[in-house]
Amino acid sequence: MGLSWFGTSSAAVRRPMVGLLNSLQGSPASAGVLRIGGNSQDRFQWRPGASVRANTPCEGAINSGMVDALLEVSRRTGWHVILGLNLRTGSPFDAASLAHYVVRHDTTHQVLAFELGNEPNGYVQNTPYRYRMRAQTYLRALRADPVTRHAPIAGPALGNSASTAYIPALRQAYGMPLPQVTWHHYANRPTVQGLLEESVDTRWTSRIAEVAKAAGATPIRMDEGTSVGRGGLHRVSDVLASSAWLVDALLAGAQPGLAGCHVHQWDGYGFRAPCVYPRPDQP
């Protein structure tokens, strides 16, 4: 989840993170958006009073202190947040309870949206219909609580090249104009030469067009991606050419009007694959 990057309470935030985020913006008006999610999102459980000492990068508890720290860092820096809810191993009640806590404590309205799951195309029996049914149970739980009834939702956080049929499925489940459509895109080329090929740029811009078509008038946000998935690849993701490619990709994405692009990073596990899902519908 990455929440431990921010601290353990509102009074014990990580100052280096505050400094880093402030250094990445020219002014409060140009603050960015943090997306707290990824594969670990669907393996962490909301346990407000629990200890997090046994947490691993892939599984564990989210307690109230972690959320308080995230919101405090967001307040101090002006950065907004898209916060993921556990759609796989959690429960609608747990997700609604976490959202309730966040909304009640987000006094400066830093949270842009709650994202329902991460790459659900990989675990909801790979069908948009089943995803829509599961999403509806979560949406009902959120709407049953007056505090979260109008909480903005983002999704479906599609995996790389996944069917865009999940986008209308979420729009149908939501039943009203969806605030944002989110999706993921990785170049996934094993060499720098491959990364810089024209076909990589063509696939990127084509994917933007595909998602935009499925989203209709809804803003689209590529909220997870980089040069190579699963934490990156040594001598590809960690070289200057990859940085140049990333700048070019961000500019190419801005031209068709993306609502945002997010560069993904594992919790200190670059160039490894610590949190990979098992086969669909396995625990």
N, C-alpha and C positions, 0 to 999 in steps of 0.2 A: 504493500500500500504506500510506502514512503512516508507515512505520517510521523514516524520517529525522527525524520529529518528536521522536524519543526520544534521539537521539545517535548516535555512531559506535562506541562501545565501552562496556563496563561502567564504565570509568574516566572516560568523557567523555559523561555523560548531559546532557541539556538541563535545567538547573535550573528554568527557567520552566515547563516541562511538569510537573515534580514539584510545584512550588508550585501550579499550576493544579489538578491533580488532588486535592491535599490540601485545597484551598479548597472543593472541591465536596462534601466529606463532613463529617459532624459528628464522626465517630470512625472508627477503623480498622474497626470492626464494620459501619459503613454504607458501606464502599467499594463502588464501582460495578464495571462490567464494560466493558472496551474490546473492541470488535470491529475487528480489523485485516483489512480485506477491501475489497470493491468491485470495479469493473470492472478496475482495475489488477492486482488479485490474480491474475487469469488471464492476465496478460501479463508478470509478473515471474518470473524464473528463479532458483532457489536455486543460488548459486555462492559457496561459503563463503570462498574466498580472493580473490575478484574485487574490482577497484576499482569504486566506484559513482559516480565523477565524471561519467560520461556518462548517468546515469539521468535520465529524464524523469518527469513525473507519471504517465505511462501505461505505460512500459516500462522494463526495466532488470534489474539484478541485486540479489538479497538476499544480503548477505554475513554472516559470523558476527558481526562487530562490531555490525551493526544489530540482530541478534537479541539479542545480549548486552545492548545498551542498553535494548531494550524490556523484557527480563526484570528488569533492574536498576531501572528506573523502577517497574515493577510491584511489586517487592519493597519499595521505599522508600515507596510510597503505599498498598499493600495492595490495589490494584485488580487484579482478575482479567482474563484475556485469552481471547477466542475468536480463534484465529489461522487465517486462510484458507490453503488449499492450492490450487495452480494445477491446475485440472481441465481447462482448455481447451488451452493450448499447452505445458504442462509434460509430465511423464511420471510414471508411478507410482513409478519409482525415485527421481526428484528429490523428489517429495512425501514419500516415506518417509524419504529422507535428511534433509530439513529437519525432519520430525517427530522423527526420531531425535536430531538435535542439540538441539532444543528440550527434549525430555524429559530428556536427559542433563544439561542445564544449568539446568533449572527446579527448583532445589533446594528452593524453598519452595512448590512446587505452585500456582503462580499461573495456569496455563493450564487453563481449564475444558473446552475442546474444540478440536479441529481441524475447520474447516468445509470440506467438499469442494466447491470451486468457488463461483462467484458467479452467480446467476441462470442456471443451466444450461439452463433452458427456452428461452433465446434462442440457444443454439448447438449443442445436441446434437440436431440435426434435429427439434427441437420434439416429441420423443416421450419419454414416461416410460420406455418399454422400453429405448431406446438409452441413456438416462441410467443406468438400473439396471445395464446391462452395463458401462458405463464406470466407474461407481462401484465395481463389484465388483473390477475390476482394481486399483484403488487400495487397496481394503480388503485384498486378498490381499497386496499389497506391504507394507502396514503390519503385517499379522499374521505375515508371514514373518520379521520381526525381533523377537526377544524383548523388546527395549527398547520397541517401539511396539505390541506385540501387543494390549495392553489400552488403548491410547490412546482416549479418548472422542471420538466423532465427532458433529458437528452438521450439519444441512442440512435441506432441499436449497437454502436461501437463495433461495427463489422470488422471481421478479420480480413487479412490481405486477400483481395480478389474474390471475397465471398459474394454470393448472390445478392443483388440489390433488392430482391423480393422481401427481405426483412424490413426494409424501410417502409413500404406501405403497410406491412403487418403491424408495425409499431404505431403508425399514424392511425390505423383503424382501432387499435387498442386504446389509444389516447382519447380519441373521439372528439378532438378539437384541434386547432392549429398547433402543431408541435413546435416548441421553441427552437430546437436545433437538432439537426441530423448529424450524427458522429460516425466516423469510419476510420479505418487504419490502412496505412500503405507503407510498405517497405520495398526498397529497390531490390534487395536480396541478390546482389551480384558478388561472387566470391573473389573478385580481383578488382583493383582500382581501374584497370583498363575496361573491364566490363561495366563498372559503375558509371563510367563517363561516356558510354555509348549512347548514340542518339535514340536508340530504341527504349532506353530507360526513361528518357524525358517524354517520349511519345506515349508510353504506357501510363505515366503519371498524369498527363493532361487528358488522356482518354478516360481514365478512371474518374477524374473530376467531373467530366461531362456525363458519365454514366450515373454517378451518384446525384448530380444536380437534376438530371431528368427524373429519377425516381423520387426525389425530394419535392419536386414541384416548386412552390414559392417559399418553402422552408429553408432558412439559412443552413449551409453545410459547413462542418468543421472537421478537418482531418486531425483528430486528436491523439493519434499515436503513430509514430513512424520514424524511420531513420535509414541509414545506408543498408544495414543488414540486421535482421531480427535476432531474437534470443540474446540480447545484450551486446551485439556487435561482433565484429571479426577482426582479429589482430592483423595489422598491416593493410587493412582496408578502412575500417571505421575510425582508426586512431592516427590517420595521416592527414597532411595538409590538403591533399587532393579531395578527400572526403568532405572537408570543411568547405572548400570551394564549390563542390557539387551541391552541398546542402543550401548554401546561399542562393545558388541558381535555382534550385528546386522551390525554395520559399518564394522567390520573385515570380517564378512561373506559376505558382499556385495563387499568388495575389492577383494576377491579371484577370482571371475569370471570376474574381470576387469571393474567394473563400472567406468564411467568417473567422477562420483562424487555422494555424498549423502548429502542432505540438511535436517536439522532438522527444522521443521516449528514452528513458534510462532506467535500468534496473537499480535496486537498492544496493549500490556498491558492488554489483556483480557483473560489471562490464565484461564482454567477451566470454561469457559462460551461459548456460541454460539451466538455472536452478529451479524454475517454477513452470513446468510444462504440464498441460492438462493430460489426463489419461484419455482413453477412448470415450466416445460419447456415452453419457448416462451411466458411467461407472463412478463410484464414489471417490 
